[in-house]
Amino acid sequence: MHEPTIETISQKTKSKSSNLFKKLKTGAATKKNNYDPRIPRKLAQSICNVSTNTLVKLEKDEIIKPVVSKHGKLDIITYSVEDIQNIFKYKKVSFKNKEEAEIISVFSQKGGVGKSAFTQHLGSMLSLVGKVLIVDLDAQSDATVLYGLDPNYGDLLEEDAILDPTITELMDWSLEDSDEKPYNTLNFEEVVKKVSKNIHVIPSDLDLGEINYSLNRLPLKDRINDEGELESAGIHMVKEVLDKVKNEYDYILIDCPPNIETCNVSALFACNRILIPLELEAKTLTIMRRNSIFLDRLRGIHDGFAWDKILIVPNKLRKENIKIKALVALQDRYEDHEFINLSQVVVPNSTIIDKCSDWKKPVFSATHRYDATPRSAIHQAKEFTNLFWGVLHEILDLELEYLVFDNGDGE
């Protein structure tokens, strides 16, 4: 395969940048999306664990501002995501452990384990309690698509290909012996996509696939650490981007590609928590052992790889002997592990995740009949809302005081 040179990288990014500004001038009008949904009163009660009387009081005090939404001939009282956050503030309930953002890498060396789906649903659940930045580092762009964005899959060999900016344009590509940078630098606001008021996305595109080549082969200028020592630029690149904006968000989720390349190492260096979705199959322990050895090696080579939590979430459980045996083996191996935590949540295999992927909406918004959700999907949506609610609490080290749907409420 022909390797790109600094010159060809520059040509592509210059074309990309010029087309970007054309798109900014002629961009389509903002359209409503599923990540800023109207939330029916009973669902608001369930999420916030409050009574109808409390909601009525908050409405009278103008702390929340309900809107009557039409559903056929019915008038439904609904609330915004901002109202949900205001209810939690009124209750003095905080989901944060520190002032700056919690940075969570959703990581696994194996593809197809559910990383992007976890990013989609955990991110949208976190948007009910804070402001969220999603960083899509995978060139497949699954998280970008799941949040309703359309990456441009232009042919990278075409000189005039229109490519969306990614985290690449936010990184410091200063070279050791040259003032010229191989990539154009853009401001954060020129790259981030505002899916809703509380969900922003740094998207991915196909050209992100070359980032590891650039990180490994280009003569990047070394960084100076807190002790005044020189360090390779590679591990610092993602962290430098997020350090500039981590005070603007409550949570940052990084959807990592399924590899152990330099960009992934940089993402793991930037985060303080790691979530590992793990598909239950015959190779489960082998895959997790590879993940564990890799993370342990990182901890041994640099003090910066110090995470507050590493959480494995067993995923795609079916009532099959091989999957049940895999779960039991996983529990035996990691229930009391030294630095890796095994989630109490076990996520079953279900069609609701595929349906929400197709609908491009969070699972909690599919839990009621007022959002055009088929009745057959509502029960599964409630179950998975509870599961992701539990994962939210576990990854943030929060006590789980209640489930969203304890008695089938929410319709």
KEMAR-153513 format. One record per residue (C-alpha): x, y, z. Coordinates in pm, whole numbers, padded with zeros to 5 digits, always signed. Example, Ala and Ser with C-alpha at 12.3 -4.5 7.8 and 13.67 -1.06 7.14 Angstrom:
2
+01230-00450+00780;+01367-00106+00714;
This chain:
411
+00000+00000+00000;+00130+00346-00093;+00212+00544+00222;+00100+00909+00231;+00371+01172+00256;+00360+01500+00444;+00289+01673+00111;-00011+01452+00026;-00149+01493+00378;-00123+01871+00341;-00296+01867+00001;-00588+01670+00138;-00635+01884+00446;-00612+02209+00246;-00887+02081+00017;-01079+01969+00321;-01045+02307+00493;-01152+02513+00192;-01459+02295+00140;-01537+02321+00512;-01587+02697+00490;-01809+02657+00185;-02026+02423+00388;-02033+02660+00685;-02173+02936+00464;-02433+02721+00293;-02519+02484+00579;-02871+02348+00599;-03110+02479+00861;-03097+02306+01197;-03355+02032+01219;-03506+01866+01522;-03329+01552+01638;-03404+01271+01880;-03136+01368+02133;-03330+01664+02269;-03663+01488+02321;-03977+01603+02496;-04010+01385+02805;-04362+01290+02924;-04453+01363+03286;-04451+00999+03403;-04111+00940+03246;-03978+01257+03412;-04109+01128+03746;-03935+00795+03688;-03600+00944+03585;-03589+01194+03872;-03771+00979+04130;-04019+01253+04221;-04393+01273+04272;-04650+01452+04059;-04700+01701+04343;-04330+01789+04332;-04345+01852+03958;-04654+02071+03999;-04477+02273+04270;-04169+02322+04050;-04394+02430+03764;-04562+02691+03983;-04221+02816+04098;-04114+02829+03730;-03814+02606+03802;-03935+02383+03519;-04145+02483+03221;-04375+02211+03089;-04510+02212+02736;-04827+02045+02621;-04744+01819+02327;-04999+01664+02094;-05021+01289+02052;-05314+01228+01822;-05611+01368+02009;-05430+01355+02343;-05259+01650+02514;-04946+01526+02689;-04753+01729+02949;-04385+01710+02858;-04054+01845+02983;-03719+01928+02826;-03383+01773+02910;-03298+02104+03078;-03607+02062+03300;-03480+01719+03405;-03148+01871+03506;-03327+02147+03698;-03526+01887+03891;-03203+01715+03997;-03060+02054+04101;-03371+02123+04309;-03323+01785+04479;-02953+01871+04532;-02858+01555+04344;-02522+01573+04166;-02372+01305+03946;-02026+01463+03942;-01728+01373+04156;-01510+01666+04052;-01522+02012+03891;-01377+01923+03552;-01515+01661+03315;-01502+01290+03382;-01329+01150+03072;-01435+00796+02986;-01275+00586+02712;-01502+00313+02575;-01234+00064+02481;-01171-00292+02360;-00914-00447+02130;-01192-00646+01963;-01450-00496+01731;-01822-00573+01734;-01849-00582+02113;-02087-00284+02139;-01853+00012+02202;-02044+00256+01983;-02383+00147+02120;-02253+00199+02475;-02123+00542+02370;-02462+00627+02222;-02679+00522+02514;-02448+00605+02805;-02377+00944+02646;-02746+01023+02597;-02823+00907+02952;-02546+01133+03086;-02697+01425+02893;-02994+01407+03134;-02761+01497+03421;-02493+01714+03257;-02327+01839+02941;-02159+01571+02729;-01889+01570+02462;-01862+01261+02242;-01526+01205+02071;-01541+00957+01783;-01191+00821+01721;-01298+00528+01503;-01267+00578+01127;-01581+00365+01083;-01771+00661+01232;-02035+00445+01404;-02081+00681+01700;-02099+00978+01462;-02379+00809+01266;-02564+00693+01579;-02589+01053+01694;-02763+01142+01370;-02465+01296+01193;-02369+01207+00836;-01997+01169+00778;-01890+01237+00422;-01734+00922+00283;-01556+01100-00002;-01290+00915-00198;-00964+01001-00025;-00780+00962-00356;-00978+01244-00514;-00808+01579-00481;-01137+01765-00436;-01290+01520-00186;-01501+01694+00077;-01409+01557+00418;-01548+01662+00752;-01300+01787+01013;-01219+01549+01297;-01005+01561+01610;-00708+01564+01370;-00765+01935+01305;-00762+02008+01678;-00428+01839+01748;-00093+02015+01771;+00105+01879+01476;+00416+02092+01532;+00717+01928+01367;+01065+01906+01513;+01254+02069+01224;+00989+02263+01034;+00747+02550+01084;+00504+02395+00835;+00236+02171+00985;+00108+01866+00795;-00253+01937+00895;-00450+02258+00906;-00554+02369+01253;-00916+02463+01317;-01087+02614+01618;-01291+02385+01838;-01618+02548+01729;-01535+02472+01365;-01504+02100+01437;-01758+02015+01708;-02115+01932+01604;-02392+02040+01841;-02638+01753+01830;-02834+01913+02114;-02774+02167+02387;-02626+01895+02607;-02465+01663+02351;-02176+01778+02135;-01981+01548+01903;-01631+01562+01759;-01707+01346+01455;-01502+01090+01272;-01449+01043+00902;-01262+00797+00682;-00944+01004+00680;-00908+00944+01054;-00773+00603+00956;-00437+00757+00864;-00386+00922+01201;-00176+00639+01342;+00061+00662+01046;+00102+01033+01113;+00153+00988+01488;+00412+00716+01435;+00605+00844+01132;+00604+01223+01140;+00888+01397+01329;+00658+01559+01587;+00801+01802+01837;+00854+01641+02178;+00651+01757+02477;+00793+01869+02812;+00631+01705+03115;+00579+01853+03462;+00929+01738+03565;+01088+01919+03271;+01163+01594+03086;+01107+01541+02713;+00835+01295+02613;+00707+01165+02280;+00425+01379+02142;+00208+01080+02051;+00058+01003+02389;-00019+01369+02460;-00211+01456+02142;-00568+01365+02253;-00514+01487+02608;-00398+01830+02486;-00723+01868+02290;-00946+01765+02579;-00755+01966+02841;-00863+02281+02657;-01235+02201+02683;-01273+01974+02987;-01401+02262+03199;-01681+02324+02948;-01829+01974+02986;-01936+01745+03267;-01860+01423+03082;-01644+01334+02783;-01687+00994+02617;-01427+00865+02373;-01537+00592+02131;-01207+00413+02067;-01126+00202+01759;-01066-00172+01815;-00687-00169+01822;-00388-00075+02038;-00240+00181+01799;-00091+00513+01908;-00418+00708+01882;-00585+00465+02123;-00291+00491+02362;-00329+00869+02346;-00702+00838+02426;-00628+00613+02724;-00368+00864+02843;-00631+01140+02825;-00905+00963+03020;-00953+00894+03389;-01202+00608+03348;-01227+00312+03109;-01542+00121+03017;-01491-00215+02843;-01800-00371+02682;-01723-00742+02652;-01926-00972+02432;-01992-01305+02598;-01852-01579+02374;-01606-01868+02381;-01307-01631+02351;-01425-01390+02622;-01149-01462+02873;-00879-01456+02604;-00997-01119+02475;-01022-00973+02825;-00681-01109+02916;-00532-00924+02617;-00710-00604+02725;-00589-00647+03082;-00225-00715+02988;-00221-00414+02756;-00364-00178+03019;-00129-00314+03283;+00169-00251+03054;+00057+00108+02999;+00036+00161+03374;+00392+00037+03402;+00546+00266+03141;+00409+00605+03249;+00260+00751+03567;-00001+00930+03354;-00182+00602+03289;-00359+00613+03623;-00730+00554+03598;-00994+00607+03866;-01184+00304+03739;-01176+00029+03477;-01518-00133+03437;-01599-00446+03234;-01963-00474+03127;-02065-00822+03001;-02266-00774+02683;-02491-00968+02445;-02592-01245+02686;-02820-01514+02545;-02963-01818+02719;-02705-02042+02558;-02462-02268+02741;-02153-02116+02579;-02253-01761+02681;-02356-01856+03032;-02026-02043+03078;-01839-01737+02950;-02018-01518+03206;-01940-01758+03492;-01572-01775+03387;-01557-01397+03368;-01706-01364+03715;-01462-01619+03856;-01166-01436+03703;-01252-01070+03762;-01491-01049+04056;-01208-00958+04293;-00946-00833+04048;-00679-00594+04172;-00749-00301+03943;-01031-00408+03707;-01395-00398+03819;-01663-00633+03687;-02002-00467+03645;-02306-00603+03826;-02496-00519+03509;-02515-00795+03248;-02658-00667+02919;-02867-00925+02731;-02878-00959+02356;-03181-00765+02234;-03331-00617+01921;-03395-00283+02097;-03033-00176+02051;-03051-00239+01676;-03384-00058+01662;-03247+00247+01846;-02948+00242+01611;-03186+00248+01317;-03405+00517+01476;-03094+00712+01590;-03241+00789+01928;-03157+00708+02291;-03316+00404+02446;-03486+00605+02724;-03691+00796+02466;-03833+00467+02335;-03992+00382+02670;-04330+00544+02611;-04605+00528+02352;-04598+00900+02274;-04281+00885+02067;-04401+00661+01782;-04234+00362+01949;-04401+00029+01865;-04567-00113+02175;-04368-00433+02133;-04044-00238+02187;-04144-00043+02498;-04077-00320+02751;-03728-00384+02614;-03656-00011+02606;-03747+00016+02976;-03523-00279+03061;-03227-00129+02877;-03287+00215+03025;-03247+00055+03367;-02931-00125+03252;-02761+00189+03122;-02877+00380+03430;-02695+00117+03635;-02381+00139+03418;-02386+00520+03456;-02377+00484+03834;-02108+00215+03831;-01864+00388+03597;-01892+00710+03803;-01871+00532+04142;-02218+00649+04245;-02459+00464+04470;-02759+00331+04278;-03053+00444+04491;-03334+00355+04251;-03408+00221+03903;-03581+00439+03647;-03847+00172+03591;-03911-00017+03911;-04276-00101+03850;-04317-00057+03476;-04384+00315+03505;-04301+00570+03239;-04582+00552+02985;
